Amino acid sequence: MPKLSDRVGTFTDSVIRRMTRISDAHDSINLSQGFPDFDPPKEITDALAKAAKEGPHQYSITFGAENFREALARKASKSFGRKVDPETEIVVTCGGTEAMMSAMMTVCNPGDKVIVFSPFYENYGADAILSGADPIYVPLVPPTFEFDRQVLEDAFKQGVKAIIICNPSNPCGKVFTREELLFIGQLAEKYDAFVITDEVYEHIIFDPYEHTYMASLPNMYERTITCNSLSKTYSITGWRLGYLIGPEEVIENAKKVHDFLTVGAAAPLQEAATVGLNFGPKYYEGLKQIYSEKRQYFLDGLDRIGLKHTVPQGTYFVLIDISEFLEKEQFHGWTDLQFCEWMVENIGVAAVPGSSFFREPVNHLIRLHFAREKKTLDEALRRLAKLGELC
């Protein structure tokens, strides 16, 4: 067999998705991969049933069905405080993952440098490699996950092409403040870099924190590429509907990348999801309330068990500190991945090893999520209590 490409040997498969496969094999409660176990809004599933019967069943416009893009533009225009053109400033992708990959391939040449905050969603490292870019990692420092401004500027000084910001941030749940984003924007202007944002958790924010769109800040729309997805907001992670929003020149070229990556997102799913994009403020207020209650319920349960954890400002992820377990003779010398595999088999709950998110040598954190029905969280907490007994 001829030699495979060098790039495929520089990253692994997704640890998150691997943990789901391990969880499924052991009939474990999957708190690793972040998807809900409850239904999407009925209005959306009813619209899908109608689309299944009536169509559309053939290709939509490659860069997104017209009514879907128009609905996206209306929603984004309110969020950004400026008019977004559905014809020239939006491209619909097959999920947020393709949105990020399309953005990276559109702006990066081989050898370009891209800033990535650590911890980071694991795709970003692979995205950089596949697009030929070299990531520069800047730490978000626990427990508040703030960044050192001088360290960040030193990274920009290396001649970066872009910075990637996940806001709210997976896995740590950080919500970047307006002041932080303004500072990042100033550096992007000063050093002439793009800002690529991943904002899929935009509506899962907990008081008193507020989400600020980078594209809404002064002078930033022209250099910001917003990557987003409907997956989390409407509980349709399997539909794989994402999108890019940005200035016309960027999007015109991103359309070409997207076209040859996937051609286009599923037409009937775009038709059905348009209903959700037209929801009013009441829906998003309700979503925030639902996840605020789930967060409090799950964190209270972890406190009762005695597990040390972060308190997310946004997203539905929480990091658990397993330091005291790794110090025990039973787990001496173990990695966090080994501990997660042990948890699946012996506790019946699947988590993600934190080392898959950090550039730094972090081996004492694991990620759980609480996008589950109350009965599922109850059973997960009951099983996790076995960990508490080891404390």
C-alpha positions in Angstrom: 0.0 0.0 0.0 1.3 3.5 -0.8 2.1 5.8 2.2 -0.9 7.8 3.5 -0.8 11.5 4.0 1.4 12.9 6.8 -1.5 15.0 8.2 -3.6 12.0 9.2 -0.9 10.9 11.6 -0.9 14.2 13.4 -4.2 14.0 15.2 -6.5 11.3 16.6 -10.1 10.5 16.2 -12.5 12.5 18.4 -12.2 11.4 22.0 -15.7 12.7 22.7 -17.3 10.5 20.0 -15.0 7.6 21.1 -16.4 7.9 24.6 -20.0 7.7 23.2 -19.1 4.4 21.5 -17.6 3.0 24.7 -20.7 4.2 26.6 -23.0 2.5 24.2 -21.1 -0.7 24.4 -21.6 -0.8 28.2 -25.1 0.6 28.4 -23.8 3.5 30.4 -25.4 6.9 30.9 -23.8 9.1 28.3 -22.8 12.4 29.8 -19.8 12.7 27.5 -21.1 13.8 24.0 -23.3 16.8 24.4 -26.7 16.1 23.0 -30.1 16.1 24.7 -32.2 13.1 25.5 -35.4 15.1 25.0 -37.3 16.1 21.9 -37.0 19.2 19.8 -39.8 21.7 19.9 -43.0 20.2 18.5 -43.4 23.0 15.9 -40.1 21.9 14.3 -40.9 18.2 14.3 -44.4 18.8 12.9 -42.8 20.9 10.1 -40.4 18.0 9.4 -43.2 15.6 9.1 -44.8 18.0 6.6 -41.6 18.3 4.7 -41.2 14.5 4.6 -44.5 14.3 2.7 -44.4 17.4 0.6 -40.8 18.2 0.1 -38.4 19.7 -0.8 -36.6 16.5 -1.5 -34.0 17.7 -4.1 -31.0 19.9 -3.8 -31.6 23.4 -2.4 -29.3 26.2 -3.5 -25.8 25.1 -2.6 -25.2 27.8 0.0 -28.6 27.4 1.6 -32.3 27.5 0.9 -33.5 31.0 0.4 -36.2 31.0 3.1 -33.7 29.4 5.6 -31.1 32.1 4.9 -33.6 34.8 5.2 -34.7 33.5 8.6 -31.1 33.3 9.7 -30.5 36.8 8.5 -33.5 38.2 10.4 -32.3 36.5 13.6 -28.7 37.5 13.2 -29.5 41.1 12.3 -31.2 41.5 15.7 -28.3 39.9 17.5 -25.6 41.9 15.7 -27.5 45.2 15.6 -27.0 45.6 11.9 -28.6 44.2 8.7 -27.2 40.9 7.5 -27.6 40.2 3.8 -29.0 36.7 3.3 -27.6 36.6 -0.3 -24.0 37.7 0.2 -23.2 37.3 3.9 -24.5 33.8 4.8 -23.6 30.3 3.8 -25.4 27.3 5.2 -23.2 24.3 6.1 -23.6 20.7 7.3 -23.3 21.5 11.0 -21.1 23.9 12.9 -18.2 21.6 12.4 -18.2 22.2 8.6 -18.8 25.9 9.3 -15.5 26.1 11.2 -13.6 24.0 8.7 -14.9 26.1 5.8 -13.9 29.3 7.7 -10.4 28.0 8.4 -9.9 26.8 4.8 -11.1 30.1 3.5 -8.8 32.4 5.4 -5.7 30.2 6.1 -2.8 29.4 3.9 -0.4 26.6 4.8 1.9 27.8 7.5 -0.3 30.6 8.8 -0.6 30.9 12.5 -3.9 30.7 14.4 -4.5 31.5 18.0 -6.6 28.9 20.0 -7.6 29.4 23.6 -6.9 26.3 25.8 -9.0 24.5 26.9 -10.6 24.2 23.5 -13.2 22.1 21.7 -11.1 19.3 20.2 -12.1 20.0 16.6 -10.1 23.2 16.5 -6.7 21.5 16.6 -7.7 19.2 13.8 -9.2 22.0 11.8 -5.9 23.9 12.0 -4.0 20.9 10.8 -6.3 20.1 8.0 -6.2 23.7 6.7 -2.4 23.7 7.0 -2.3 26.3 9.8 -0.1 26.2 12.9 -2.0 26.7 16.2 -0.7 28.9 18.9 -2.3 28.0 22.2 -3.1 30.7 24.8 -4.2 29.4 28.2 -7.5 30.2 29.9 -6.5 30.0 33.5 -8.7 28.0 35.9 -10.8 28.4 38.0 -12.2 31.5 36.3 -10.7 30.8 32.9 -9.4 34.3 32.3 -6.6 35.0 29.9 -3.4 36.9 30.5 -3.6 39.9 28.2 0.1 40.2 27.7 0.4 36.5 26.8 -2.4 37.0 24.2 -0.7 40.0 22.7 2.6 38.2 22.5 0.8 35.5 20.5 -0.6 38.1 18.1 2.9 39.5 17.7 3.9 36.2 16.0 2.0 37.3 12.9 -1.2 35.4 13.3 -3.9 35.1 10.6 -6.8 34.5 12.9 -7.9 33.8 16.5 -10.6 31.3 17.3 -13.0 32.1 20.1 -15.6 29.7 21.4 -18.2 31.8 23.3 -19.7 30.5 25.5 -16.7 28.2 25.7 -16.8 24.4 25.5 -15.6 22.7 27.7 -15.1 25.2 30.5 -18.4 27.1 30.3 -16.7 30.5 30.2 -18.7 33.5 28.8 -16.3 36.1 27.5 -17.1 39.6 28.8 -17.7 42.5 26.5 -14.5 44.1 27.8 -12.5 41.0 27.0 -13.9 40.8 23.5 -13.2 44.5 22.9 -9.6 43.9 24.0 -9.4 40.9 21.6 -10.9 43.0 18.8 -8.4 45.8 19.4 -5.6 43.3 19.0 -7.2 41.8 15.9 -7.3 45.3 14.4 -3.8 46.2 15.5 -2.2 43.0 14.1 -4.7 42.7 11.1 -6.1 39.3 12.0 -9.5 37.6 11.5 -11.7 36.6 14.4 -13.4 33.3 13.9 -16.1 32.7 16.5 -18.0 29.6 17.5 -21.2 30.7 19.1 -23.3 27.5 19.1 -24.2 28.0 22.9 -25.3 31.6 22.4 -28.6 31.1 24.1 -27.5 28.8 26.9 -26.2 31.5 29.3 -26.7 31.7 33.1 -27.4 34.9 35.1 -25.7 37.3 35.7 -23.7 36.6 32.5 -24.6 37.9 29.1 -23.6 36.9 25.6 -21.9 39.5 23.5 -21.5 38.9 19.7 -18.1 39.8 18.5 -19.6 40.8 15.1 -21.7 43.4 17.0 -18.7 45.3 18.4 -17.3 48.5 16.7 -15.3 47.8 13.5 -15.5 44.0 14.1 -18.1 42.8 11.6 -15.6 43.4 8.8 -13.1 41.0 10.2 -15.3 38.5 12.1 -16.5 35.2 10.7 -19.3 33.8 12.9 -19.7 30.1 13.0 -22.9 28.8 14.4 -25.3 25.9 14.4 -29.0 25.1 15.2 -28.0 21.9 17.1 -28.0 23.1 20.7 -30.5 25.9 20.5 -33.3 23.7 19.1 -32.1 20.3 20.4 -31.5 18.9 16.8 -27.8 17.9 17.0 -28.4 15.1 14.5 -29.8 17.4 11.8 -26.4 18.9 11.1 -27.5 22.4 10.2 -24.8 25.1 10.6 -23.9 28.4 9.0 -21.3 31.1 8.5 -21.9 34.8 8.7 -19.4 37.3 7.6 -18.4 40.1 5.2 -19.2 39.6 1.6 -15.7 38.9 0.3 -15.1 36.2 2.9 -18.5 34.5 2.4 -18.2 34.6 -1.4 -15.1 32.5 -1.0 -16.4 30.3 1.8 -19.3 29.3 -0.5 -16.7 27.8 -2.9 -15.1 25.8 -0.1 -18.4 24.6 1.2 -19.6 23.6 -2.3 -16.8 21.2 -2.8 -16.8 19.9 0.8 -20.4 18.9 1.0 -22.4 20.5 -1.8 -25.2 21.5 0.6 -27.2 20.9 3.7 -30.3 18.6 3.7 -33.2 20.5 2.0 -36.1 19.0 4.0 -34.3 19.8 7.3 -33.7 23.4 6.3 -37.4 23.7 5.5 -38.4 22.3 8.9 -35.8 24.2 10.9 -36.9 27.6 9.4 -39.9 27.3 11.8 -37.5 27.4 14.8 -35.6 30.4 13.4 -38.8 32.4 13.4 -39.5 31.8 17.1 -39.8 34.9 19.2 -38.0 35.9 22.4 -40.2 33.8 24.6 -38.7 30.6 23.2 -35.1 31.7 24.0 -36.1 32.9 27.5 -37.7 29.5 28.1 -34.6 27.7 26.9 -32.4 29.7 29.3 -34.8 28.8 32.1 -34.8 25.1 31.3 -31.0 24.9 31.3 -30.6 27.2 34.3 -32.8 24.7 36.3 -30.8 21.7 35.0 -27.5 23.3 35.8 -28.6 24.0 39.4 -30.1 20.6 39.9 -27.0 18.8 38.6 -24.5 21.0 40.5 -26.5 20.6 43.7 -26.4 16.8 43.2 -22.6 16.9 42.7 -22.3 18.9 45.9 -24.2 16.4 47.8 -22.0 13.6 46.5 -18.9 15.7 47.4 -17.4 15.9 43.9 -15.4 19.1 43.2 -16.6 20.9 40.1 -16.6 24.1 38.1 -19.6 26.4 37.9 -20.3 27.0 34.2 -21.3 30.5 33.1 -22.8 29.1 29.9 -23.1 25.9 27.9 -24.3 22.7 29.5 -20.8 21.3 30.5 -19.2 21.0 33.9 -15.6 20.0 34.7 -15.1 17.6 37.6 -11.8 17.5 39.5 -10.6 13.9 40.0 -7.3 14.8 41.6 -8.2 13.0 44.9 -9.1 9.8 43.1 -5.9 9.7 41.0 -3.9 10.0 44.3 -5.4 6.8 45.6 -3.4 3.6 45.3 -6.2 2.0 43.1 -5.7 4.6 40.4 -2.0 5.4 40.9 -0.3 6.3 37.6 -3.6 6.4 35.7 -4.5 8.9 33.0 -7.8 10.7 32.9 -8.7 8.6 29.9 -8.1 5.4 31.9 -10.3 6.8 34.7 -13.1 7.7 32.2 -13.0 4.2 30.8 -13.1 2.7 34.3 -16.1 5.0 35.1 -18.0 3.6 32.2 -17.5 0.0 33.2 -17.7 0.4 37.0 -19.9 3.5 37.6 -22.1 3.4 34.5 -21.6 7.0 33.6 -19.5 8.2 30.6 -17.4 11.4 30.8 -14.7 13.0 28.5 -11.1 13.2 29.8 -10.1 16.8 30.2 -6.7 16.2 28.6 -8.4 16.1 25.2 -9.3 19.8 25.6 -6.1 21.2 27.0 -2.7 22.0 25.4 -1.2 22.1 28.9 -0.5 18.8 30.7 -3.9 18.7 32.4 -4.8 15.2 33.7 -7.1 15.8 36.6 -10.3 17.0 35.0 -13.2 15.2 33.3 -16.1 16.8 31.5 -19.8 15.9 32.1 -22.9 17.5 30.6 -26.4 18.0 32.0 -28.5 18.2 28.8 -30.6 15.4 30.1 -34.1 14.9 31.4 -34.5 15.0 35.2 -34.9 11.2 35.5 -31.7 10.7 33.6 -29.8 13.2 35.8 -31.3 11.5 38.9 -30.0 8.1 37.8 -26.6 9.5 36.7 -26.2 11.2 40.2 -27.2 8.0 41.9 -24.4 6.2 40.0 -21.9 9.0 40.6 -22.6 8.6 44.3 -20.4 5.5 44.1 -17.5 7.9 43.3 -18.4 10.0 46.3 -18.0 6.9 48.5 -14.4 6.6 47.3 -13.6 10.2 48.5 
